[in-house]
Amino acid sequence: MTTTTRSSAKEHGNSAKDEAPPASKAKPGSKHKVEEGANSPEPKRPKKSDEKEQKTIEETIGGSEQAKQEKQAEQKEQQEERARDAEKEDGTEAKEEADTGDAEESREDAKDIPSSILEKGIIYFFFRGRVGIDEPSDVDEIARSYIILRPIAKDAKLGSGPIGDAGNSRVCVVPKKVLPKTGKDKWISFVEKTGASFNELKEEFLKSNDYETKTAGTRHSPAATPVAEGVYAITTTGKDSHLAYILTLPDKLGEVQKEIGLKEKGSFIISTRNPQYEAPQNARLPKGPEYPNEVLDEFRSLRWAPTQPSHLDYVNTQFLLVGESSGIDKALEPQKNDVKEGKNEPAEELEQLEEEDAQRMKDLNSDDSARIFADLQADAGDYPKLPTTF
């Protein structure tokens, strides 16, 4: 390729063989020596600024083309890098989706579901030790019990994997240390949290908490301890509503489960308190539920009404749990209209749901505690293990 110096020399009539002196010797204002046999003195070397202006068309086009190619190569590399990042993110999301799962699946015989089942889903039983007691050694060291309800669609069945977070979990508080066992046990309980995500359960319910008091200084509220997991149904028998359950975990009831008042299959009569009447003095809450008028109208003039699932979707709903020593037979009694229409029996529905739940929980882990916390998308290592003995 010709240089700008040679192009300049050619323009002055010099031979193409003539060479310009090195730039280091071409001092400003000095003349070049005339070589022997030369016809004319050699011209001054142009300044660097002139060199840029005197580039040939070939050089200009070549430089632009090279810059263009370099830019294209850089853009291609950036695109490939973005594609790799996107693929990595997709893989992470896919893994998270596989880990969190959604075990709810539609079923073909949805029309055969009995009308007496108002709601069904997964039920978890927890308790929390008294302040400063992380591992209670007997019932007296338990502060209170909890029931977590995670509803699923009435026409759904359970497939494999974790139940999945639908953001519809409820935390119900049983102020007593144990659950009601017979008809003589009547506990007023309340809804502490509704529409909860699993993350909210972890941050606001499951974990331990340290807090300051004016008189006793720092107090430690222990983490919630899992007691059992299973399936449930809120049913109606016409006159009453019932909360029936069948336990999946643990496989065999231990001392703790029996002391808490759990059975392999159990139920409670459940009624909602009308907030338009004053609550008993020992069961008053700072604030009542904010029911809309259509819910308030359901109570009519009754102080207590059969619980509807919608009642449990309001924080501070108070409900009465009455023990049923007869098990779940009464709660799952078939209704005449359902029998007439050939629908499935409520007991068969709940038992089938428990079988599906047992299979999916078995696949989650080999440890009962890890299974429960995996289902709630929490790390079992951060919480107490499911106890069977004190």
C-alpha positions as CSV (number, residue, x, y, z in Angstrom):
1,M,0.0,0.0,0.0
2,T,1.3,3.5,-0.9
3,T,2.1,5.9,1.9
4,T,1.0,9.5,2.2
5,T,4.7,10.6,1.7
6,R,5.0,8.7,-1.6
7,S,1.7,10.1,-2.8
8,S,3.0,13.6,-2.0
9,A,6.3,12.9,-3.7
10,K,4.6,11.7,-6.8
11,E,2.5,14.8,-6.9
12,H,5.7,16.8,-7.0
13,G,7.1,14.9,-9.9
14,N,9.6,12.7,-8.0
15,S,10.3,9.1,-8.8
16,A,8.3,6.4,-6.9
17,K,11.7,5.0,-5.8
18,D,12.6,8.1,-3.8
19,E,12.1,7.6,-0.1
20,A,11.3,10.3,2.6
21,P,13.8,10.5,5.4
22,P,12.7,9.1,8.8
23,A,10.2,11.2,10.7
24,S,12.8,11.6,13.5
25,K,15.2,13.4,11.2
26,A,12.5,15.6,9.6
27,K,12.7,18.5,12.0
28,P,10.4,21.4,11.4
29,G,11.9,24.2,9.4
30,S,15.0,22.2,8.2
31,K,15.8,21.3,4.7
32,H,16.6,17.8,3.5
33,K,20.0,17.0,1.8
34,V,20.0,16.6,-1.9
35,E,21.1,13.2,-2.8
36,E,23.7,12.8,-5.5
37,G,22.1,12.6,-9.0
38,A,18.8,13.9,-7.8
39,N,17.1,16.5,-9.9
40,S,15.3,18.4,-7.1
41,P,15.3,18.5,-3.4
42,E,13.0,16.1,-1.6
43,P,9.8,17.7,-0.2
44,K,9.1,18.1,3.5
45,R,7.4,15.2,5.3
46,P,3.7,16.2,6.0
47,K,2.6,16.7,9.6
48,K,0.6,13.9,11.3
49,S,-2.5,15.9,11.0
50,D,-2.0,16.0,7.2
51,E,-1.4,12.2,7.1
52,K,-5.0,11.7,8.3
53,E,-6.3,14.0,5.6
54,Q,-4.2,12.4,2.9
55,K,-5.2,8.7,3.4
56,T,-6.0,7.0,0.2
57,I,-9.6,5.9,-0.7
58,E,-8.5,2.3,-0.3
59,E,-7.2,3.0,3.2
60,T,-10.3,4.8,4.2
61,I,-12.6,2.1,2.9
62,G,-10.4,-0.6,4.4
63,G,-10.4,1.1,7.8
64,S,-14.1,1.6,7.8
65,E,-14.7,-2.0,6.7
66,Q,-12.4,-3.3,9.5
67,A,-14.1,-1.2,12.1
68,K,-17.5,-2.4,10.9
69,Q,-16.4,-6.0,11.1
70,E,-15.0,-5.5,14.6
71,K,-18.2,-3.8,15.7
72,Q,-20.3,-6.7,14.3
73,A,-18.1,-9.2,16.0
74,E,-18.5,-7.4,19.3
75,Q,-22.3,-7.2,18.9
76,K,-22.4,-10.9,18.1
77,E,-20.4,-11.7,21.2
78,Q,-22.8,-9.6,23.3
79,Q,-25.8,-11.3,21.9
80,E,-24.3,-14.8,22.6
81,E,-23.5,-13.7,26.1
82,R,-27.1,-12.5,26.7
83,A,-28.4,-15.7,25.3
84,R,-26.2,-17.7,27.7
85,D,-27.5,-15.6,30.6
86,A,-31.1,-16.1,29.5
87,E,-30.6,-19.8,29.2
88,K,-29.1,-19.9,32.7
89,E,-32.0,-17.9,34.1
90,D,-34.5,-20.2,32.4
91,G,-32.8,-23.2,33.9
92,T,-32.9,-21.7,37.3
93,E,-36.5,-20.8,37.0
94,A,-37.3,-24.3,35.7
95,K,-35.4,-25.7,38.7
96,E,-37.3,-23.5,41.1
97,E,-40.6,-24.4,39.5
98,A,-39.7,-28.1,39.8
99,D,-38.7,-27.5,43.5
100,T,-41.9,-25.5,44.4
101,G,-44.2,-27.5,42.2
102,D,-48.0,-27.4,42.1
103,A,-49.6,-30.7,43.0
104,E,-53.1,-29.6,42.2
105,E,-54.5,-31.4,39.1
106,S,-57.9,-31.4,37.5
107,R,-60.0,-34.6,37.7
108,E,-62.5,-36.0,35.2
109,D,-65.2,-37.0,37.7
110,A,-65.7,-33.5,39.2
111,K,-69.5,-33.7,38.8
112,D,-69.5,-36.6,41.3
113,I,-68.1,-34.5,44.1
114,P,-70.7,-34.4,47.0
115,S,-72.2,-31.0,47.7
116,S,-71.7,-31.5,51.4
117,I,-68.0,-30.8,51.0
118,L,-67.7,-27.0,51.1
119,E,-63.9,-26.9,51.0
120,K,-61.0,-29.3,51.0
121,G,-57.2,-29.1,51.1
122,I,-54.0,-29.7,53.1
123,I,-53.9,-29.2,56.9
124,Y,-50.9,-28.7,59.1
125,F,-50.8,-28.8,62.9
126,F,-48.1,-26.8,64.8
127,F,-47.5,-25.7,68.4
128,R,-45.2,-23.1,69.9
129,G,-43.4,-23.5,73.2
130,R,-43.7,-21.0,75.9
131,V,-41.4,-18.0,76.0
132,G,-37.8,-19.2,76.3
133,I,-38.7,-22.9,75.7
134,D,-37.6,-24.1,72.3
135,E,-38.2,-27.8,73.0
136,P,-41.2,-28.4,75.3
137,S,-40.8,-31.5,77.4
138,D,-44.6,-31.8,78.2
139,V,-47.9,-30.2,77.3
140,D,-47.6,-27.6,80.1
141,E,-44.6,-26.1,78.3
142,I,-46.7,-25.4,75.2
143,A,-48.0,-21.9,74.8
144,R,-50.7,-22.5,72.1
145,S,-51.5,-24.7,69.1
146,Y,-52.0,-23.7,65.5
147,I,-53.9,-25.0,62.4
148,I,-52.7,-24.0,58.9
149,L,-55.3,-24.6,56.2
150,R,-54.1,-24.6,52.6
151,P,-57.3,-24.9,50.4
152,I,-57.3,-26.6,47.0
153,A,-60.1,-26.6,44.4
154,K,-63.0,-28.8,45.2
155,D,-62.7,-30.5,41.8
156,A,-58.9,-31.0,42.1
157,K,-56.8,-34.1,42.9
158,L,-53.3,-34.3,44.2
159,G,-50.4,-35.2,41.9
160,S,-46.7,-35.4,42.7
161,G,-44.4,-32.9,44.3
162,P,-45.0,-30.0,46.7
163,I,-48.4,-28.5,46.9
164,G,-47.3,-25.2,45.5
165,D,-47.9,-21.7,46.8
166,A,-51.3,-20.3,45.9
167,G,-51.1,-17.4,48.4
168,N,-54.3,-18.6,50.1
169,S,-53.1,-20.2,53.3
170,R,-54.8,-19.4,56.6
171,V,-53.2,-19.5,60.1
172,C,-55.7,-20.3,62.8
173,V,-54.8,-20.0,66.5
174,V,-56.1,-22.3,69.2
175,P,-55.3,-20.5,72.4
176,K,-55.5,-23.7,74.4
177,K,-52.4,-25.9,74.6
178,V,-54.4,-28.9,73.1
179,L,-57.2,-29.4,70.7
180,P,-60.8,-30.3,71.8
181,K,-61.2,-34.0,72.2
182,T,-64.9,-34.5,73.2
183,G,-68.2,-32.6,73.0
184,K,-67.4,-31.2,76.4
185,D,-64.3,-29.4,75.0
186,K,-65.4,-26.1,73.4
187,W,-62.5,-23.8,72.4
188,I,-62.9,-20.3,70.9
189,S,-60.2,-19.9,68.3
190,F,-59.5,-17.2,65.7
191,V,-58.0,-16.6,62.3
192,E,-54.7,-14.8,62.7
193,K,-53.7,-14.6,59.0
194,T,-55.4,-15.0,55.7
195,G,-54.3,-15.1,52.1
196,A,-50.8,-15.9,53.2
197,S,-48.0,-16.9,50.9
198,F,-45.5,-19.5,52.1
199,N,-42.9,-16.7,52.4
200,E,-45.2,-14.9,54.8
201,L,-45.6,-18.0,56.8
202,K,-41.8,-18.3,57.1
203,E,-41.2,-14.7,58.0
204,E,-44.2,-14.0,60.2
205,F,-45.2,-17.3,61.7
206,L,-42.7,-20.2,61.5
207,K,-39.5,-18.6,62.7
208,S,-38.5,-17.7,66.2
209,N,-38.5,-14.1,67.4
210,D,-36.6,-12.1,70.0
211,Y,-38.3,-9.0,71.4
212,E,-37.7,-6.4,74.1
213,T,-39.9,-5.8,77.2
214,K,-39.7,-3.0,79.7
215,T,-39.7,-5.3,82.7
216,A,-38.0,-8.5,81.6
217,G,-35.6,-7.3,78.9
218,T,-35.1,-9.5,75.9
219,R,-37.6,-12.3,75.5
220,H,-37.3,-15.3,73.1
221,S,-40.4,-16.7,71.4
222,P,-39.4,-20.1,69.9
223,A,-40.0,-21.2,66.4
224,A,-43.2,-23.1,65.6
225,T,-42.9,-26.9,65.9
226,P,-44.7,-29.2,63.4
227,V,-46.9,-31.9,64.9
228,A,-48.8,-33.4,62.0
229,E,-49.9,-33.0,58.3
230,G,-52.8,-34.4,56.5
231,V,-55.9,-33.5,54.4
232,Y,-59.1,-31.8,55.5
233,A,-62.6,-31.0,54.4
234,I,-65.1,-28.5,55.7
235,T,-68.5,-30.2,55.4
236,T,-72.1,-29.4,56.1
237,T,-74.6,-31.9,57.5
238,G,-77.5,-29.4,57.1
239,K,-77.6,-28.2,60.7
240,D,-73.8,-28.0,61.5
241,S,-70.5,-27.5,59.8
242,H,-67.6,-29.7,60.5
243,L,-63.8,-29.6,60.1
244,A,-62.8,-33.2,59.3
245,Y,-59.3,-34.4,58.8
246,I,-57.2,-37.5,58.1
247,L,-53.5,-37.4,59.1
248,T,-50.8,-38.3,56.6
249,L,-47.8,-37.6,58.8
250,P,-46.6,-39.0,61.1
251,D,-47.4,-42.6,59.9
252,K,-48.1,-43.6,63.4
253,L,-49.4,-41.3,66.2
254,G,-46.8,-40.7,68.9
255,E,-47.1,-39.4,72.5
256,V,-47.0,-35.8,71.4
257,Q,-49.8,-36.2,68.8
258,K,-52.1,-38.0,71.3
259,E,-51.4,-35.4,74.0
260,I,-52.2,-32.6,71.6
261,G,-55.6,-34.3,70.9
262,L,-55.0,-35.5,67.4
263,K,-56.4,-38.7,65.9
264,E,-55.6,-40.6,62.7
265,K,-59.1,-39.5,61.6
266,G,-60.8,-36.7,63.5
267,S,-63.3,-33.9,63.3
268,F,-64.7,-30.9,65.1
269,I,-68.0,-29.1,64.9
270,I,-67.1,-25.6,63.8
271,S,-69.3,-22.5,64.2
272,T,-68.5,-18.8,63.5
273,R,-69.2,-16.1,66.1
274,N,-71.5,-13.2,65.0
275,P,-69.3,-10.1,65.6
276,Q,-72.5,-8.0,66.1
277,Y,-72.7,-9.5,69.5
278,E,-70.1,-8.9,72.2
279,A,-67.6,-11.7,72.6
280,P,-67.1,-13.5,75.9
281,Q,-64.9,-11.5,78.2
282,N,-62.1,-14.1,78.2
283,A,-62.1,-14.3,74.4
284,R,-62.2,-10.7,73.2
285,L,-59.9,-9.5,70.4
286,P,-58.7,-5.9,70.0
287,K,-60.5,-5.8,66.7
288,G,-63.2,-7.8,65.1
289,P,-63.4,-9.2,61.5
290,E,-64.3,-6.7,58.7
291,Y,-67.2,-8.7,57.2
292,P,-69.1,-7.2,54.2
293,N,-72.8,-6.9,54.6
294,E,-73.6,-10.1,52.7
295,V,-71.6,-12.1,55.2
296,L,-73.2,-10.3,58.2
297,D,-76.6,-11.1,56.7
298,E,-75.8,-14.8,56.9
299,F,-75.9,-14.7,60.7
300,R,-79.4,-13.2,60.9
301,S,-80.0,-13.0,64.6
302,L,-77.8,-15.9,65.6
303,R,-74.9,-15.5,67.9
304,W,-73.1,-18.5,66.3
305,A,-73.7,-19.8,62.8
306,P,-72.4,-22.9,60.9
307,T,-69.0,-21.9,59.6
308,Q,-68.7,-21.3,55.8
309,P,-65.2,-21.3,54.2
310,S,-65.6,-17.6,53.3
311,H,-65.8,-16.7,57.0
312,L,-62.2,-18.0,57.4
313,D,-61.0,-15.6,54.8
314,Y,-61.2,-12.6,57.3
315,V,-58.6,-11.9,59.9
316,N,-59.9,-12.0,63.5
317,T,-62.8,-14.3,62.6
318,Q,-63.6,-16.1,65.8
319,F,-64.9,-19.7,65.6
320,L,-65.8,-22.3,68.1
321,L,-64.2,-25.8,67.9
322,V,-66.2,-28.5,69.6
323,G,-64.6,-32.0,69.9
324,E,-66.3,-35.0,68.3
325,S,-65.3,-38.3,70.1
326,S,-67.1,-40.4,67.4
327,G,-64.4,-39.6,64.8
328,I,-65.3,-38.4,61.3
329,D,-68.4,-40.5,60.6
330,K,-70.9,-37.8,61.5
331,A,-68.9,-35.1,59.7
332,L,-68.7,-37.1,56.5
333,E,-72.3,-38.5,56.5
334,P,-73.7,-38.5,53.0
335,Q,-76.6,-36.2,52.2
336,K,-79.8,-37.5,50.8
337,N,-79.7,-35.4,47.6
338,D,-76.2,-36.5,46.9
339,V,-77.1,-40.2,47.4
340,K,-80.1,-39.7,45.1
341,E,-77.9,-38.2,42.4
342,G,-75.3,-40.9,42.7
343,K,-72.5,-38.7,43.9
344,N,-69.4,-39.9,45.7
345,E,-69.6,-40.4,49.4
346,P,-67.7,-37.7,51.4
347,A,-65.7,-40.3,53.3
348,E,-64.5,-41.8,50.0
349,E,-63.5,-38.3,48.8
350,L,-61.4,-37.5,51.8
351,E,-59.8,-41.0,52.0
352,Q,-58.9,-40.8,48.3
353,L,-57.4,-37.3,48.9
354,E,-55.3,-38.7,51.8
355,E,-54.0,-41.5,49.6
356,E,-52.9,-39.0,47.0
357,D,-51.3,-36.9,49.7
358,A,-49.4,-39.8,51.2
359,Q,-47.9,-40.7,47.9
360,R,-46.7,-37.1,47.1
361,M,-45.4,-36.5,50.6
362,K,-43.4,-39.8,50.5
363,D,-41.6,-38.5,47.4
364,L,-40.5,-35.2,49.0
365,N,-38.1,-36.6,51.5
366,S,-37.4,-39.5,53.9
367,D,-37.9,-37.4,57.0
368,D,-41.3,-36.3,58.2
369,S,-40.2,-32.8,59.2
370,A,-38.3,-32.2,56.0
371,R,-41.4,-33.3,54.0
372,I,-43.6,-30.8,55.8
373,F,-41.2,-27.9,55.4
374,A,-40.5,-28.8,51.8
375,D,-44.2,-28.6,51.2
376,L,-44.2,-25.2,52.7
377,Q,-41.1,-24.2,50.7
378,A,-39.0,-23.8,53.9
379,D,-35.6,-25.2,55.0
380,A,-36.2,-27.9,57.6
381,G,-32.8,-27.2,59.1
382,D,-34.0,-23.8,60.3
383,Y,-36.9,-25.2,62.4
384,P,-37.6,-27.9,65.1
385,K,-38.2,-31.4,64.0
386,L,-41.6,-33.1,64.2
387,P,-41.6,-34.8,67.6
388,T,-43.4,-38.0,68.6
389,T,-42.3,-38.1,72.2
390,F,-41.7,-35.4,74.8
